């Protein structure tokens, strides 16, 4: 089942993100023909595990029920239905990921399929839209036709590669291992040329976290590596980075474009908050805020959910994160050092994803919900089969990142 899921995820993440004429039909075939077949196949083979589906999936699934209440007050029914189908697809996709990953070997296949898909999206984005760093306002949109969307794909890809590494799933061949590391830095470069500030902030925190999360390094070594990293970053910024548009987006608050963007974003947040207070229980319905704001979003998960699904929707979405956070904290109390190291990475990723949602919209991106489901599944595997996970980690010797 993990092989079927891996192939499906590749189609879903790579092919469905192509932004060319004619591919809309392909996307619809993947979504409404291939998706149901894969779902029925995995549900049929794993129906005995349905009773083990954790609470997090029911929290997200409950948003399907809550959102129906907004249907009766929606002004644009077609827009509501279009968003509801995406929400429904996300819910099913998350559940079949959990059902198809039964052990650490299934997890390896799924992680690699997600990583390869993310890498190919960024690679093809470079091929199709070569970064013109001399253009003051260049932002690579890539296959998705959206700079922030491409950056999100790259960010998720970086996290998946780190999971592959700390779980000792990386190839032992030095050439293949180098390809994996080069891909990691390619994804980081992809985030830079998209000029996506929130994604860049997260990606920048990865490197010091890798250093200070390593149990094999002493405190003096960590401090030394931290200083070296700081010097390299300073040199890179002063000699190269200041010429990129993302530097100005991060630092130049007096620029007209930046100032206007921030002003508009804040205005839409206030509009979303005002609308929420008018419809606090179930919101105004899925995809209805765009018709109030003129096609814009509120740029934050909590406000976006609050205005569309009301307070009940926020409770459901927040409950999913809170329950997963509690499970990760409980795991830390009894795990060995090697397993607790993995759990710290999972905690870092969970907190970073929630934090990202405070400054951008995560909850509707398929790639985000796929990654969140992977985090849930890994946490449960660690809780229920710690020996199996540990055996995989030590199978071929210690990883250099642990």
Residue pairs with C-beta under 8 A, 6 or more apart in sequence:
1 41
1 42
1 45
1 46
1 99
1 100
1 102
1 106
2 100
2 101
2 102
2 105
2 106
2 107
2 109
2 110
3 109
4 38
4 41
4 42
4 100
5 38
5 42
5 96
5 97
5 100
5 101
5 109
5 110
5 113
6 109
6 110
6 112
6 113
7 113
8 34
8 35
8 38
9 110
9 113
9 114
9 117
9 370
10 113
10 116
10 117
11 30
11 34
12 30
12 35
12 93
12 366
13 114
13 117
13 118
13 121
13 153
13 366
13 367
13 370
14 117
14 120
14 121
15 23
15 26
15 27
15 30
16 26
16 27
16 30
16 31
16 366
17 121
17 143
17 144
17 149
17 153
18 26
18 27
18 143
19 143
19 144
19 145
31 89
35 89
35 92
35 93
38 96
39 92
39 96
42 96
42 99
42 100
43 50
43 96
43 99
46 99
46 100
46 102
49 99
49 102
50 99
53 95
53 98
53 99
54 98
54 323
54 376
54 380
55 319
55 320
55 323
56 320
56 323
56 324
56 376
57 91
57 94
57 95
57 98
57 373
57 376
59 316
59 317
59 319
59 320
59 323
60 90
60 91
60 94
60 316
60 317
60 320
60 369
61 91
61 95
62 316
63 87
63 91
63 305
63 309
63 313
63 316
63 317
64 84
64 87
64 88
64 91
66 282
66 309
66 310
66 312
66 313
66 316
67 84
67 87
67 285
67 286
67 308
67 309
67 313
69 281
69 282
69 310
70 80
70 282
70 283
70 284
70 285
70 286
70 288
70 308
70 309
70 310
71 77
71 80
71 84
71 285
73 279
73 282
73 284
73 285
74 80
74 284
74 285
74 286
74 288
75 285
75 288
75 291
76 287
76 288
76 291
79 286
79 287
79 288
79 290
79 291
80 285
80 286
80 287
80 288
82 287
83 286
83 287
83 308
83 364
84 286
86 364
86 366
87 286
87 364
89 366
90 364
90 366
90 369
93 366
93 369
93 370
93 373
94 369
94 370
94 372
94 373
94 376
95 373
97 110
97 370
97 373
97 374
97 377
98 373
98 376
98 377
98 380
100 106
100 110
101 107
101 110
101 374
101 377
101 381
103 381
103 385
103 388
104 167
104 381
104 385
104 388
104 389
104 392
107 167
107 169
107 374
107 377
107 378
107 381
108 164
108 167
108 169
110 374
111 160
111 163
111 164
111 167
111 169
111 374
112 164
112 169
114 156
114 157
114 160
114 370
114 371
114 374
115 157
115 160
115 161
115 164
115 183
118 153
118 154
118 156
118 157
118 160
118 187
118 367
119 157
119 183
119 186
119 187
121 142
121 143
121 144
121 150
121 153
121 154
122 142
122 150
122 153
122 154
122 157
122 186
122 187
122 190
123 186
124 142
124 143
125 140
125 141
125 142
125 143
125 144
125 150
125 190
126 140
126 142
126 190
128 142
128 143
129 140
129 141
129 142
131 138
131 140
131 193
132 138
133 193
133 243
133 244
135 245
136 245
137 245
137 257
138 193
138 195
138 245
139 147
139 193
139 194
139 195
139 245
140 147
140 150
140 190
140 193
140 194
141 147
141 149
141 150
141 194
142 149
142 150
142 190
142 194
143 150
144 150
144 153
147 194
147 195
147 196
148 194
148 196
148 199
148 360
149 365
150 190
150 194
151 190
151 191
151 194
151 196
151 199
151 200
152 196
152 199
152 362
152 365
152 367
152 368
153 367
154 187
154 188
154 190
154 191
154 194
154 199
154 203
155 187
155 191
155 199
155 202
155 203
155 356
156 367
156 368
156 370
156 371
157 183
157 187
158 184
158 187
158 188
158 191
158 203
158 206
159 349
159 371
160 371
160 374
161 180
161 183
161 184
161 187
162 184
162 206
162 210
162 345
162 401
163 169
163 345
163 374
163 378
164 170
164 180
165 180
165 399
165 401
166 341
166 342
166 345
166 399
166 401
166 402
167 342
167 389
167 392
167 393
168 392
168 393
168 394
168 395
168 396
168 399
169 392
170 177
170 180
170 399
171 177
171 180
172 396
188 203
188 206
191 199
191 200
191 203
192 200
192 241
192 244
192 246
193 244
193 246
195 244
195 245
195 246
195 249
196 246
197 246
197 249
197 250
198 356
198 359
198 360
199 356
200 246
200 250
202 352
202 356
205 352
207 229
208 226
208 229
209 348
210 401
211 217
211 222
211 225
211 226
211 229
212 222
212 226
213 341
213 344
213 345
213 348
214 222
214 401
214 402
215 337
215 338
215 341
215 402
216 398
216 400
216 402
217 225
237 247
241 247
248 255
248 258
249 258
252 258
253 259
253 262
264 296
265 299
268 293
268 296
268 297
268 298
268 299
269 298
269 299
269 300
269 303
271 292
271 293
271 298
272 289
272 293
272 298
272 303
272 304
272 306
272 307
273 303
273 306
273 307
275 284
275 289
275 292
275 307
276 283
276 303
276 306
276 307
276 310
278 284
279 307
279 310
280 310
280 311
281 310
281 311
281 312
282 309
282 310
282 312
282 313
283 305
283 306
283 307
283 308
283 309
283 310
283 313
284 292
284 307
284 308
285 308
286 308
286 309
287 308
288 308
289 297
289 298
289 304
289 307
289 308
290 296
290 297
297 304
297 361
298 304
298 307
298 361
299 359
299 360
299 361
300 357
300 358
300 359
300 360
300 361
301 317
301 357
301 358
301 360
301 361
301 362
301 363
302 314
302 317
302 318
302 357
302 358
304 361
304 363
304 364
305 313
305 314
305 317
305 363
306 313
306 314
309 316
317 363
320 372
321 350
321 354
324 350
324 372
324 375
324 376
324 379
325 347
325 350
325 351
327 379
327 380
327 383
328 343
328 346
328 347
328 350
328 379
329 347
330 383
331 339
331 340
331 343
331 379
331 382
331 383
332 340
332 343
332 344
332 347
335 343
335 382
335 386
336 386
336 390
338 390
338 393
338 394
338 402
339 382
339 386
339 389
339 390
339 393
341 402
342 378
342 382
342 389
342 393
343 379
343 382
346 375
346 378
346 379
349 371
349 375
350 375
353 362
353 368
353 371
353 372
356 362
357 363
362 368
363 369
381 388
381 389
382 389
393 399
393 402
